[in-house]
Amino acid sequence: MRQTSIHHIILIGFMGTGKTSVGKCLATAMGRAFIDTDNEVERKSGKSINAIFAEDGETHFRKLETETLHFLAILSEPHVIATGGGIAVNKENIPLLQALGWVVALTASEAELIRRLRDASNRPLLLENAEQKVYDLLQVRRDSYKCADWTMDTTGRTVEEISTSIRVRYEQEFYV
């Protein structure tokens, strides 16, 4: 068990695994504030993620993600933090994520991800041939999620079930 000074719960994983929905539910259940790194990037840049990708490119977006992790390090109260699906691909972000607190990777089967993401017009990486993109991105990103302290498969589970499982595991890990 890794000790941190503040026990944020950080949710990582591929797009469509439920990070934002689960994060909101978990934050409510634990009486914590919720932060979504994608929303923070949009707020700070004044642009939607689609606009950032279209106007500035993915590299710039990834830079903004890293800057957001540095910002989150100054939070004084424990939060539940949902991250973008590619945040752990940048090796520079892994120690930042781990320093923030307890990292949980959410996973789902490829078929479940394709079902969940089928009509995802708000996801710039899936604008063309979504099924093939999901497959290709999973191959590239799967290993990056191994930096997590705990992994949970969300396939076939409700947001409430996932949230409860994470909360129970967190309480066991940190003797809450």
VMD Tcl script that builds the backbone (N, CA, C; Angstrom):
set m [mol new atoms 528]
animate dup $m
set s [atomselect $m all]
$s set {name element resname resid chain x y z} {
  {N N MET 1 A 0.848 -1.181 0.000}
  {CA C MET 1 A 0.000 0.000 0.000}
  {C C MET 1 A 0.890 1.240 0.000}
  {N N ARG 2 A 0.618 2.166 -0.899}
  {CA C ARG 2 A 1.368 3.400 -1.028}
  {C C ARG 2 A 0.670 4.484 -0.230}
  {N N GLN 3 A 1.396 5.162 0.627}
  {CA C GLN 3 A 0.814 6.252 1.428}
  {C C GLN 3 A 0.979 7.574 0.695}
  {N N THR 4 A -0.046 8.388 0.720}
  {CA C THR 4 A 0.025 9.740 0.183}
  {C C THR 4 A -0.495 10.668 1.255}
  {N N SER 5 A -0.134 11.936 1.151}
  {CA C SER 5 A -0.584 12.885 2.163}
  {C C SER 5 A -2.072 13.194 2.010}
  {N N ILE 6 A -2.558 13.201 0.794}
  {CA C ILE 6 A -3.976 13.411 0.532}
  {C C ILE 6 A -4.461 12.230 -0.289}
  {N N HIS 7 A -5.522 11.639 0.117}
  {CA C HIS 7 A -6.016 10.461 -0.576}
  {C C HIS 7 A -7.077 10.814 -1.604}
  {N N HIS 8 A -6.638 11.473 -2.676}
  {CA C HIS 8 A -7.541 11.633 -3.810}
  {C C HIS 8 A -7.770 10.236 -4.384}
  {N N ILE 9 A -8.901 10.045 -4.983}
  {CA C ILE 9 A -9.153 8.834 -5.754}
  {C C ILE 9 A -9.139 9.265 -7.208}
  {N N ILE 10 A -8.220 8.692 -7.985}
  {CA C ILE 10 A -8.042 9.079 -9.372}
  {C C ILE 10 A -8.476 7.922 -10.256}
  {N N LEU 11 A -9.434 8.191 -11.135}
  {CA C LEU 11 A -9.953 7.176 -12.043}
  {C C LEU 11 A -9.304 7.354 -13.413}
  {N N ILE 12 A -8.639 6.298 -13.875}
  {CA C ILE 12 A -8.044 6.296 -15.203}
  {C C ILE 12 A -8.676 5.154 -15.983}
  {N N GLY 13 A -8.457 5.146 -17.276}
  {CA C GLY 13 A -8.955 4.061 -18.106}
  {C C GLY 13 A -9.371 4.568 -19.468}
  {N N PHE 14 A -9.679 3.635 -20.328}
  {CA C PHE 14 A -10.060 3.947 -21.696}
  {C C PHE 14 A -11.378 4.714 -21.711}
  {N N MET 15 A -11.570 5.505 -22.771}
  {CA C MET 15 A -12.841 6.226 -22.904}
  {C C MET 15 A -13.996 5.217 -22.900}
  {N N GLY 16 A -15.082 5.599 -22.258}
  {CA C GLY 16 A -16.252 4.734 -22.216}
  {C C GLY 16 A -16.274 3.737 -21.073}
  {N N THR 17 A -15.249 3.723 -20.234}
  {CA C THR 17 A -15.242 2.775 -19.109}
  {C C THR 17 A -16.073 3.273 -17.937}
  {N N GLY 18 A -16.473 4.547 -17.966}
  {CA C GLY 18 A -17.353 5.065 -16.918}
  {C C GLY 18 A -16.697 5.989 -15.922}
  {N N LYS 19 A -15.530 6.508 -16.237}
  {CA C LYS 19 A -14.785 7.315 -15.273}
  {C C LYS 19 A -15.582 8.511 -14.759}
  {N N THR 20 A -16.197 9.258 -15.650}
  {CA C THR 20 A -16.929 10.455 -15.230}
  {C C THR 20 A -18.192 10.094 -14.467}
  {N N SER 21 A -18.988 9.184 -14.991}
  {CA C SER 21 A -20.239 8.786 -14.318}
  {C C SER 21 A -19.957 8.168 -12.957}
  {N N VAL 22 A -19.000 7.271 -12.912}
  {CA C VAL 22 A -18.631 6.622 -11.649}
  {C C VAL 22 A -18.030 7.647 -10.697}
  {N N GLY 23 A -17.176 8.518 -11.219}
  {CA C GLY 23 A -16.541 9.536 -10.382}
  {C C GLY 23 A -17.553 10.433 -9.695}
  {N N LYS 24 A -18.544 10.878 -10.425}
  {CA C LYS 24 A -19.591 11.732 -9.838}
  {C C LYS 24 A -20.352 10.985 -8.749}
  {N N CYS 25 A -20.721 9.747 -9.038}
  {CA C CYS 25 A -21.455 8.930 -8.063}
  {C C CYS 25 A -20.607 8.673 -6.822}
  {N N LEU 26 A -19.356 8.321 -7.023}
  {CA C LEU 26 A -18.437 8.039 -5.923}
  {C C LEU 26 A -18.207 9.276 -5.068}
  {N N ALA 27 A -18.011 10.424 -5.707}
  {CA C ALA 27 A -17.794 11.669 -4.965}
  {C C ALA 27 A -19.009 11.983 -4.088}
  {N N THR 28 A -20.193 11.828 -4.635}
  {CA C THR 28 A -21.415 12.075 -3.863}
  {C C THR 28 A -21.503 11.120 -2.679}
  {N N ALA 29 A -21.250 9.839 -2.933}
  {CA C ALA 29 A -21.343 8.823 -1.873}
  {C C ALA 29 A -20.325 9.061 -0.763}
  {N N MET 30 A -19.164 9.621 -1.102}
  {CA C MET 30 A -18.109 9.826 -0.121}
  {C C MET 30 A -18.077 11.252 0.428}
  {N N GLY 31 A -18.978 12.107 -0.055}
  {CA C GLY 31 A -18.999 13.492 0.413}
  {C C GLY 31 A -17.783 14.278 -0.029}
  {N N ARG 32 A -17.308 13.998 -1.223}
  {CA C ARG 32 A -16.124 14.677 -1.766}
  {C C ARG 32 A -16.508 15.501 -2.981}
  {N N ALA 33 A -15.663 16.447 -3.306}
  {CA C ALA 33 A -15.823 17.185 -4.551}
  {C C ALA 33 A -15.332 16.303 -5.697}
  {N N PHE 34 A -15.877 16.560 -6.878}
  {CA C PHE 34 A -15.520 15.814 -8.080}
  {C C PHE 34 A -14.857 16.745 -9.082}
  {N N ILE 35 A -13.796 16.266 -9.714}
  {CA C ILE 35 A -13.124 17.008 -10.779}
  {C C ILE 35 A -12.916 16.071 -11.958}
  {N N ASP 36 A -13.235 16.565 -13.134}
  {CA C ASP 36 A -12.963 15.846 -14.381}
  {C C ASP 36 A -11.851 16.611 -15.096}
  {N N THR 37 A -10.738 15.953 -15.374}
  {CA C THR 37 A -9.607 16.664 -15.975}
  {C C THR 37 A -9.960 17.231 -17.351}
  {N N ASP 38 A -10.806 16.543 -18.102}
  {CA C ASP 38 A -11.220 17.078 -19.400}
  {C C ASP 38 A -11.970 18.397 -19.220}
  {N N ASN 39 A -12.849 18.458 -18.232}
  {CA C ASN 39 A -13.578 19.706 -17.962}
  {C C ASN 39 A -12.625 20.817 -17.530}
  {N N GLU 40 A -11.610 20.466 -16.745}
  {CA C GLU 40 A -10.619 21.460 -16.318}
  {C C GLU 40 A -9.832 21.999 -17.510}
  {N N VAL 41 A -9.460 21.115 -18.428}
  {CA C VAL 41 A -8.738 21.545 -19.626}
  {C C VAL 41 A -9.610 22.510 -20.435}
  {N N GLU 42 A -10.881 22.162 -20.589}
  {CA C GLU 42 A -11.795 23.031 -21.332}
  {C C GLU 42 A -11.957 24.383 -20.633}
  {N N ARG 43 A -12.106 24.350 -19.328}
  {CA C ARG 43 A -12.300 25.583 -18.560}
  {C C ARG 43 A -11.077 26.496 -18.681}
  {N N LYS 44 A -9.903 25.916 -18.494}
  {CA C LYS 44 A -8.682 26.722 -18.529}
  {C C LYS 44 A -8.355 27.241 -19.931}
  {N N SER 45 A -8.656 26.466 -20.944}
  {CA C SER 45 A -8.316 26.870 -22.310}
  {C C SER 45 A -9.408 27.719 -22.957}
  {N N GLY 46 A -10.617 27.624 -22.418}
  {CA C GLY 46 A -11.738 28.343 -23.021}
  {C C GLY 46 A -12.220 27.704 -24.308}
  {N N LYS 47 A -11.835 26.446 -24.544}
  {CA C LYS 47 A -12.225 25.728 -25.762}
  {C C LYS 47 A -12.729 24.333 -25.400}
  {N N SER 48 A -13.585 23.794 -26.259}
  {CA C SER 48 A -13.997 22.403 -26.104}
  {C C SER 48 A -12.826 21.499 -26.491}
  {N N ILE 49 A -12.874 20.257 -26.055}
  {CA C ILE 49 A -11.809 19.315 -26.419}
  {C C ILE 49 A -11.777 19.129 -27.927}
  {N N ASN 50 A -12.950 19.035 -28.558}
  {CA C ASN 50 A -12.976 18.921 -30.026}
  {C C ASN 50 A -12.274 20.108 -30.671}
  {N N ALA 51 A -12.511 21.320 -30.160}
  {CA C ALA 51 A -11.869 22.517 -30.723}
  {C C ALA 51 A -10.363 22.493 -30.487}
  {N N ILE 52 A -9.938 22.051 -29.311}
  {CA C ILE 52 A -8.497 21.965 -29.028}
  {C C ILE 52 A -7.835 21.010 -30.025}
  {N N PHE 53 A -8.437 19.828 -30.218}
  {CA C PHE 53 A -7.876 18.862 -31.168}
  {C C PHE 53 A -7.835 19.447 -32.574}
  {N N ALA 54 A -8.930 20.092 -32.999}
  {CA C ALA 54 A -9.026 20.617 -34.364}
  {C C ALA 54 A -8.088 21.801 -34.594}
  {N N GLU 55 A -7.992 22.695 -33.619}
  {CA C GLU 55 A -7.234 23.925 -33.810}
  {C C GLU 55 A -5.773 23.836 -33.373}
  {N N ASP 56 A -5.524 23.073 -32.317}
  {CA C ASP 56 A -4.183 23.049 -31.722}
  {C C ASP 56 A -3.510 21.682 -31.783}
  {N N GLY 57 A -4.273 20.626 -32.011}
  {CA C GLY 57 A -3.730 19.280 -32.125}
  {C C GLY 57 A -3.712 18.510 -30.817}
  {N N GLU 58 A -3.539 17.208 -30.957}
  {CA C GLU 58 A -3.530 16.320 -29.791}
  {C C GLU 58 A -2.343 16.595 -28.876}
  {N N THR 59 A -1.190 16.927 -29.439}
  {CA C THR 59 A -0.008 17.185 -28.617}
  {C C THR 59 A -0.265 18.341 -27.648}
  {N N HIS 60 A -0.901 19.380 -28.126}
  {CA C HIS 60 A -1.224 20.517 -27.253}
  {C C HIS 60 A -2.217 20.097 -26.176}
  {N N PHE 61 A -3.221 19.305 -26.562}
  {CA C PHE 61 A -4.184 18.819 -25.581}
  {C C PHE 61 A -3.474 18.025 -24.486}
  {N N ARG 62 A -2.553 17.149 -24.856}
  {CA C ARG 62 A -1.832 16.333 -23.870}
  {C C ARG 62 A -0.999 17.218 -22.943}
  {N N LYS 63 A -0.446 18.296 -23.462}
  {CA C LYS 63 A 0.295 19.248 -22.636}
  {C C LYS 63 A -0.638 19.889 -21.607}
  {N N LEU 64 A -1.828 20.253 -22.033}
  {CA C LEU 64 A -2.814 20.842 -21.120}
  {C C LEU 64 A -3.237 19.843 -20.036}
  {N N GLU 65 A -3.332 18.566 -20.393}
  {CA C GLU 65 A -3.649 17.531 -19.396}
  {C C GLU 65 A -2.580 17.485 -18.312}
  {N N THR 66 A -1.314 17.504 -18.724}
  {CA C THR 66 A -0.213 17.456 -17.762}
  {C C THR 66 A -0.235 18.689 -16.866}
  {N N GLU 67 A -0.474 19.854 -17.440}
  {CA C GLU 67 A -0.583 21.077 -16.636}
  {C C GLU 67 A -1.721 20.963 -15.619}
  {N N THR 68 A -2.805 20.326 -16.010}
  {CA C THR 68 A -3.936 20.138 -15.099}
  {C C THR 68 A -3.545 19.242 -13.931}
  {N N LEU 69 A -2.774 18.191 -14.179}
  {CA C LEU 69 A -2.320 17.324 -13.083}
  {C C LEU 69 A -1.451 18.102 -12.101}
  {N N HIS 70 A -0.603 18.971 -12.595}
  {CA C HIS 70 A 0.217 19.805 -11.705}
  {C C HIS 70 A -0.678 20.709 -10.849}
  {N N PHE 71 A -1.707 21.269 -11.450}
  {CA C PHE 71 A -2.660 22.109 -10.717}
  {C C PHE 71 A -3.367 21.307 -9.620}
  {N N LEU 72 A -3.765 20.079 -9.929}
  {CA C LEU 72 A -4.499 19.265 -8.962}
  {C C LEU 72 A -3.649 18.918 -7.734}
  {N N ALA 73 A -2.348 18.950 -7.889}
  {CA C ALA 73 A -1.445 18.624 -6.783}
  {C C ALA 73 A -1.544 19.626 -5.632}
  {N N ILE 74 A -2.089 20.809 -5.880}
  {CA C ILE 74 A -2.191 21.807 -4.807}
  {C C ILE 74 A -3.513 21.754 -4.044}
  {N N LEU 75 A -4.421 20.866 -4.451}
  {CA C LEU 75 A -5.699 20.766 -3.749}
  {C C LEU 75 A -5.473 20.302 -2.322}
  {N N SER 76 A -6.151 20.939 -1.388}
  {CA C SER 76 A -5.927 20.609 0.016}
  {C C SER 76 A -6.948 19.623 0.573}
  {N N GLU 77 A -8.038 19.415 -0.109}
  {CA C GLU 77 A -9.056 18.458 0.332}
  {C C GLU 77 A -9.082 17.262 -0.612}
  {N N PRO 78 A -9.380 16.053 -0.089}
  {CA C PRO 78 A -9.455 14.878 -0.963}
  {C C PRO 78 A -10.620 14.989 -1.957}
  {N N HIS 79 A -10.344 14.684 -3.190}
  {CA C HIS 79 A -11.321 14.731 -4.269}
  {C C HIS 79 A -11.429 13.364 -4.936}
  {N N VAL 80 A -12.439 13.210 -5.754}
  {CA C VAL 80 A -12.504 12.128 -6.726}
  {C C VAL 80 A -12.207 12.793 -8.067}
  {N N ILE 81 A -11.232 12.243 -8.783}
  {CA C ILE 81 A -10.764 12.846 -10.024}
  {C C ILE 81 A -10.914 11.839 -11.157}
  {N N ALA 82 A -11.665 12.226 -12.190}
  {CA C ALA 82 A -11.780 11.415 -13.407}
  {C C ALA 82 A -10.854 12.029 -14.444}
  {N N THR 83 A -10.101 11.191 -15.132}
  {CA C THR 83 A -9.139 11.673 -16.113}
  {C C THR 83 A -9.584 11.324 -17.527}
  {N N GLY 84 A -8.927 11.959 -18.487}
  {CA C GLY 84 A -9.154 11.600 -19.876}
  {C C GLY 84 A -8.548 10.239 -20.170}
  {N N GLY 85 A -9.079 9.575 -21.174}
  {CA C GLY 85 A -8.674 8.201 -21.484}
  {C C GLY 85 A -7.220 8.021 -21.863}
  {N N GLY 86 A -6.559 9.070 -22.341}
  {CA C GLY 86 A -5.174 8.941 -22.773}
  {C C GLY 86 A -4.156 9.527 -21.817}
  {N N ILE 87 A -4.603 9.966 -20.653}
  {CA C ILE 87 A -3.705 10.684 -19.742}
  {C C ILE 87 A -2.523 9.830 -19.281}
  {N N ALA 88 A -2.725 8.539 -19.113}
  {CA C ALA 88 A -1.649 7.676 -18.614}
  {C C ALA 88 A -0.707 7.215 -19.730}
  {N N VAL 89 A -1.027 7.515 -20.976}
  {CA C VAL 89 A -0.138 7.162 -22.080}
  {C C VAL 89 A 1.137 7.990 -22.019}
  {N N ASN 90 A 1.015 9.237 -21.574}
  {CA C ASN 90 A 2.175 10.113 -21.396}
  {C C ASN 90 A 2.906 9.669 -20.129}
  {N N LYS 91 A 4.087 9.120 -20.308}
  {CA C LYS 91 A 4.849 8.571 -19.164}
  {C C LYS 91 A 5.135 9.617 -18.104}
  {N N GLU 92 A 5.227 10.879 -18.498}
  {CA C GLU 92 A 5.439 11.969 -17.547}
  {C C GLU 92 A 4.273 12.082 -16.557}
  {N N ASN 93 A 3.091 11.671 -16.980}
  {CA C ASN 93 A 1.907 11.803 -16.130}
  {C C ASN 93 A 1.783 10.710 -15.070}
  {N N ILE 94 A 2.425 9.590 -15.271}
  {CA C ILE 94 A 2.248 8.472 -14.334}
  {C C ILE 94 A 2.706 8.822 -12.918}
  {N N PRO 95 A 3.905 9.356 -12.706}
  {CA C PRO 95 A 4.266 9.721 -11.331}
  {C C PRO 95 A 3.384 10.836 -10.775}
  {N N LEU 96 A 2.885 11.709 -11.642}
  {CA C LEU 96 A 1.975 12.766 -11.184}
  {C C LEU 96 A 0.669 12.161 -10.697}
  {N N LEU 97 A 0.128 11.220 -11.454}
  {CA C LEU 97 A -1.105 10.535 -11.045}
  {C C LEU 97 A -0.899 9.811 -9.714}
  {N N GLN 98 A 0.194 9.071 -9.621}
  {CA C GLN 98 A 0.462 8.298 -8.413}
  {C C GLN 98 A 0.696 9.190 -7.203}
  {N N ALA 99 A 1.296 10.346 -7.411}
  {CA C ALA 99 A 1.531 11.267 -6.297}
  {C C ALA 99 A 0.228 11.894 -5.795}
  {N N LEU 100 A -0.769 11.960 -6.659}
  {CA C LEU 100 A -2.051 12.552 -6.263}
  {C C LEU 100 A -2.837 11.678 -5.289}
  {N N GLY 101 A -2.649 10.377 -5.358}
  {CA C GLY 101 A -3.413 9.517 -4.452}
  {C C GLY 101 A -3.556 8.103 -4.964}
  {N N TRP 102 A -4.736 7.539 -4.735}
  {CA C TRP 102 A -5.026 6.143 -5.061}
  {C C TRP 102 A -5.583 6.080 -6.469}
  {N N VAL 103 A -4.867 5.401 -7.368}
  {CA C VAL 103 A -5.225 5.351 -8.776}
  {C C VAL 103 A -5.981 4.058 -9.068}
  {N N VAL 104 A -7.170 4.227 -9.630}
  {CA C VAL 104 A -8.022 3.087 -9.993}
  {C C VAL 104 A -8.214 3.095 -11.502}
  {N N ALA 105 A -7.882 1.974 -12.143}
  {CA C ALA 105 A -8.107 1.834 -13.585}
  {C C ALA 105 A -9.438 1.140 -13.809}
  {N N LEU 106 A -10.306 1.781 -14.581}
  {CA C LEU 106 A -11.557 1.163 -14.971}
  {C C LEU 106 A -11.362 0.549 -16.352}
  {N N THR 107 A -11.817 -0.677 -16.521}
  {CA C THR 107 A -11.709 -1.369 -17.803}
  {C C THR 107 A -13.099 -1.838 -18.215}
  {N N ALA 108 A -13.214 -2.270 -19.450}
  {CA C ALA 108 A -14.436 -2.889 -19.970}
  {C C ALA 108 A -14.040 -3.711 -21.186}
  {N N SER 109 A -14.862 -4.667 -21.532}
  {CA C SER 109 A -14.573 -5.484 -22.706}
  {C C SER 109 A -14.633 -4.621 -23.956}
  {N N GLU 110 A -13.944 -5.059 -24.988}
  {CA C GLU 110 A -13.946 -4.320 -26.249}
  {C C GLU 110 A -15.370 -4.168 -26.793}
  {N N ALA 111 A -16.154 -5.238 -26.728}
  {CA C ALA 111 A -17.538 -5.181 -27.219}
  {C C ALA 111 A -18.357 -4.162 -26.427}
  {N N GLU 112 A -18.156 -4.117 -25.120}
  {CA C GLU 112 A -18.873 -3.161 -24.286}
  {C C GLU 112 A -18.456 -1.727 -24.614}
  {N N LEU 113 A -17.174 -1.511 -24.817}
  {CA C LEU 113 A -16.689 -0.177 -25.165}
  {C C LEU 113 A -17.267 0.288 -26.502}
  {N N ILE 114 A -17.274 -0.579 -27.478}
  {CA C ILE 114 A -17.834 -0.228 -28.783}
  {C C ILE 114 A -19.316 0.103 -28.649}
  {N N ARG 115 A -20.040 -0.672 -27.847}
  {CA C ARG 115 A -21.460 -0.395 -27.624}
  {C C ARG 115 A -21.638 0.974 -26.976}
  {N N ARG 116 A -20.854 1.262 -25.940}
  {CA C ARG 116 A -20.976 2.527 -25.219}
  {C C ARG 116 A -20.558 3.729 -26.062}
  {N N LEU 117 A -19.597 3.526 -26.964}
  {CA C LEU 117 A -19.020 4.640 -27.714}
  {C C LEU 117 A -19.552 4.777 -29.140}
  {N N ARG 118 A -20.476 3.940 -29.502}
  {CA C ARG 118 A -20.965 3.885 -30.886}
  {C C ARG 118 A -21.350 5.259 -31.443}
  {N N ASP 119 A -22.040 6.070 -30.669}
  {CA C ASP 119 A -22.510 7.380 -31.147}
  {C C ASP 119 A -21.784 8.534 -30.463}
  {N N ALA 120 A -20.514 8.380 -30.203}
  {CA C ALA 120 A -19.752 9.365 -29.434}
  {C C ALA 120 A -19.198 10.467 -30.321}
  {N N SER 121 A -20.037 11.395 -30.709}
  {CA C SER 121 A -19.591 12.491 -31.572}
  {C C SER 121 A -18.727 13.506 -30.817}
  {N N ASN 122 A -18.722 13.426 -29.486}
  {CA C ASN 122 A -17.925 14.362 -28.682}
  {C C ASN 122 A -16.527 13.833 -28.396}
  {N N ARG 123 A -16.130 12.765 -29.057}
  {CA C ARG 123 A -14.811 12.169 -28.830}
  {C C ARG 123 A -13.982 12.319 -30.108}
  {N N PRO 124 A -13.056 13.268 -30.120}
  {CA C PRO 124 A -12.336 13.571 -31.364}
  {C C PRO 124 A -11.537 12.410 -31.931}
  {N N LEU 125 A -11.086 11.507 -31.110}
  {CA C LEU 125 A -10.305 10.378 -31.611}
  {C C LEU 125 A -11.171 9.312 -32.269}
  {N N LEU 126 A -12.512 9.436 -32.150}
  {CA C LEU 126 A -13.405 8.423 -32.713}
  {C C LEU 126 A -14.277 8.963 -33.839}
  {N N LEU 127 A -13.894 10.067 -34.428}
  {CA C LEU 127 A -14.749 10.685 -35.437}
  {C C LEU 127 A -14.867 9.849 -36.708}
  {N N GLU 128 A -13.898 9.013 -36.997}
  {CA C GLU 128 A -13.954 8.163 -38.184}
  {C C GLU 128 A -13.717 6.718 -37.780}
  {N N ASN 129 A -14.553 5.799 -38.288}
  {CA C ASN 129 A -14.403 4.358 -38.074}
  {C C ASN 129 A -14.192 4.032 -36.592}
  {N N ALA 130 A -15.182 4.317 -35.793}
  {CA C ALA 130 A -15.087 4.205 -34.333}
  {C C ALA 130 A -14.681 2.810 -33.868}
  {N N GLU 131 A -15.254 1.774 -34.446}
  {CA C GLU 131 A -14.926 0.413 -33.988}
  {C C GLU 131 A -13.443 0.100 -34.181}
  {N N GLN 132 A -12.896 0.428 -35.344}
  {CA C GLN 132 A -11.480 0.172 -35.598}
  {C C GLN 132 A -10.607 1.039 -34.703}
  {N N LYS 133 A -11.007 2.285 -34.492}
  {CA C LYS 133 A -10.245 3.193 -33.629}
  {C C LYS 133 A -10.217 2.671 -32.194}
  {N N VAL 134 A -11.367 2.179 -31.690}
  {CA C VAL 134 A -11.405 1.616 -30.340}
  {C C VAL 134 A -10.413 0.467 -30.249}
  {N N TYR 135 A -10.452 -0.424 -31.203}
  {CA C TYR 135 A -9.539 -1.562 -31.202}
  {C C TYR 135 A -8.079 -1.093 -31.227}
  {N N ASP 136 A -7.758 -0.189 -32.158}
  {CA C ASP 136 A -6.378 0.286 -32.309}
  {C C ASP 136 A -5.888 1.012 -31.051}
  {N N LEU 137 A -6.715 1.924 -30.523}
  {CA C LEU 137 A -6.320 2.679 -29.331}
  {C C LEU 137 A -6.166 1.769 -28.112}
  {N N LEU 138 A -7.032 0.771 -27.985}
  {CA C LEU 138 A -6.907 -0.174 -26.867}
  {C C LEU 138 A -5.564 -0.888 -26.900}
  {N N GLN 139 A -5.131 -1.285 -28.091}
  {CA C GLN 139 A -3.845 -1.971 -28.216}
  {C C GLN 139 A -2.701 -1.088 -27.736}
  {N N VAL 140 A -2.777 0.192 -28.047}
  {CA C VAL 140 A -1.719 1.141 -27.677}
  {C C VAL 140 A -1.786 1.507 -26.198}
  {N N ARG 141 A -2.995 1.672 -25.674}
  {CA C ARG 141 A -3.156 2.226 -24.332}
  {C C ARG 141 A -3.248 1.199 -23.204}
  {N N ARG 142 A -3.567 -0.026 -23.507}
  {CA C ARG 142 A -3.850 -1.035 -22.468}
  {C C ARG 142 A -2.758 -1.094 -21.407}
  {N N ASP 143 A -1.510 -1.132 -21.800}
  {CA C ASP 143 A -0.418 -1.245 -20.827}
  {C C ASP 143 A -0.256 0.003 -19.964}
  {N N SER 144 A -0.651 1.154 -20.478}
  {CA C SER 144 A -0.472 2.393 -19.705}
  {C C SER 144 A -1.344 2.409 -18.455}
  {N N TYR 145 A -2.422 1.649 -18.454}
  {CA C TYR 145 A -3.314 1.629 -17.290}
  {C C TYR 145 A -2.790 0.730 -16.167}
  {N N LYS 146 A -1.697 0.015 -16.433}
  {CA C LYS 146 A -1.116 -0.869 -15.414}
  {C C LYS 146 A -0.449 -0.104 -14.279}
  {N N CYS 147 A -0.356 1.211 -14.402}
  {CA C CYS 147 A 0.228 2.027 -13.339}
  {C C CYS 147 A -0.731 2.176 -12.156}
  {N N ALA 148 A -1.955 1.702 -12.306}
  {CA C ALA 148 A -2.978 1.859 -11.266}
  {C C ALA 148 A -2.692 0.985 -10.054}
  {N N ASP 149 A -3.192 1.440 -8.911}
  {CA C ASP 149 A -3.099 0.661 -7.679}
  {C C ASP 149 A -4.116 -0.479 -7.660}
  {N N TRP 150 A -5.213 -0.287 -8.377}
  {CA C TRP 150 A -6.278 -1.285 -8.425}
  {C C TRP 150 A -7.002 -1.152 -9.749}
  {N N THR 151 A -7.470 -2.282 -10.288}
  {CA C THR 151 A -8.181 -2.293 -11.568}
  {C C THR 151 A -9.541 -2.938 -11.372}
  {N N MET 152 A -10.554 -2.348 -12.019}
  {CA C MET 152 A -11.911 -2.887 -11.921}
  {C C MET 152 A -12.559 -2.931 -13.294}
  {N N ASP 153 A -13.105 -4.079 -13.636}
  {CA C ASP 153 A -13.832 -4.245 -14.895}
  {C C ASP 153 A -15.261 -3.741 -14.699}
  {N N THR 154 A -15.687 -2.817 -15.559}
  {CA C THR 154 A -17.019 -2.217 -15.439}
  {C C THR 154 A -18.055 -2.884 -16.342}
  {N N THR 155 A -17.633 -3.878 -17.113}
  {CA C THR 155 A -18.540 -4.540 -18.043}
  {C C THR 155 A -19.742 -5.119 -17.304}
  {N N GLY 156 A -20.942 -4.748 -17.750}
  {CA C GLY 156 A -22.166 -5.305 -17.192}
  {C C GLY 156 A -22.514 -4.829 -15.793}
  {N N ARG 157 A -21.835 -3.840 -15.288}
  {CA C ARG 157 A -22.102 -3.333 -13.931}
  {C C ARG 157 A -22.704 -1.941 -14.009}
  {N N THR 158 A -23.531 -1.627 -13.028}
  {CA C THR 158 A -24.113 -0.287 -12.966}
  {C C THR 158 A -23.110 0.683 -12.337}
  {N N VAL 159 A -23.357 1.950 -12.569}
  {CA C VAL 159 A -22.521 3.002 -11.983}
  {C C VAL 159 A -22.497 2.864 -10.467}
  {N N GLU 160 A -23.640 2.594 -9.875}
  {CA C GLU 160 A -23.737 2.464 -8.413}
  {C C GLU 160 A -22.942 1.259 -7.911}
  {N N GLU 161 A -23.008 0.129 -8.608}
  {CA C GLU 161 A -22.241 -1.061 -8.213}
  {C C GLU 161 A -20.736 -0.782 -8.267}
  {N N ILE 162 A -20.306 -0.126 -9.331}
  {CA C ILE 162 A -18.887 0.178 -9.495}
  {C C ILE 162 A -18.437 1.141 -8.401}
  {N N SER 163 A -19.219 2.178 -8.183}
  {CA C SER 163 A -18.902 3.172 -7.159}
  {C C SER 163 A -18.788 2.529 -5.782}
  {N N THR 164 A -19.734 1.685 -5.451}
  {CA C THR 164 A -19.714 1.008 -4.149}
  {C C THR 164 A -18.477 0.125 -4.009}
  {N N SER 165 A -18.150 -0.607 -5.061}
  {CA C SER 165 A -16.966 -1.480 -5.010}
  {C C SER 165 A -15.693 -0.668 -4.800}
  {N N ILE 166 A -15.578 0.452 -5.470}
  {CA C ILE 166 A -14.394 1.295 -5.307}
  {C C ILE 166 A -14.334 1.854 -3.891}
  {N N ARG 167 A -15.458 2.341 -3.395}
  {CA C ARG 167 A -15.486 2.912 -2.039}
  {C C ARG 167 A -15.097 1.864 -0.999}
  {N N VAL 168 A -15.637 0.668 -1.110}
  {CA C VAL 168 A -15.326 -0.403 -0.155}
  {C C VAL 168 A -13.848 -0.766 -0.218}
  {N N ARG 169 A -13.321 -0.899 -1.422}
  {CA C ARG 169 A -11.907 -1.237 -1.574}
  {C C ARG 169 A -11.014 -0.126 -1.016}
  {N N TYR 170 A -11.392 1.136 -1.269}
  {CA C TYR 170 A -10.634 2.276 -0.742}
  {C C TYR 170 A -10.610 2.221 0.783}
  {N N GLU 171 A -11.756 1.980 1.385}
  {CA C GLU 171 A -11.838 1.927 2.853}
  {C C GLU 171 A -10.995 0.789 3.404}
  {N N GLN 172 A -10.927 -0.333 2.695}
  {CA C GLN 172 A -10.069 -1.437 3.117}
  {C C GLN 172 A -8.593 -1.067 2.984}
  {N N GLU 173 A -8.231 -0.427 1.889}
  {CA C GLU 173 A -6.839 -0.046 1.632}
  {C C GLU 173 A -6.306 0.955 2.655}
  {N N PHE 174 A -7.167 1.911 3.021}
  {CA C PHE 174 A -6.700 3.022 3.854}
  {C C PHE 174 A -7.323 3.021 5.242}
  {N N TYR 175 A -7.949 1.918 5.611}
  {CA C TYR 175 A -8.490 1.745 6.961}
  {C C TYR 175 A -9.393 2.898 7.384}
  {N N VAL 176 A -10.252 3.311 6.472}
  {CA C VAL 176 A -11.150 4.435 6.739}
  {C C VAL 176 A -12.315 3.953 7.592}
}
mol reanalyze $m
mol bondsrecalc $m
mol representation Tube
mol addrep $m
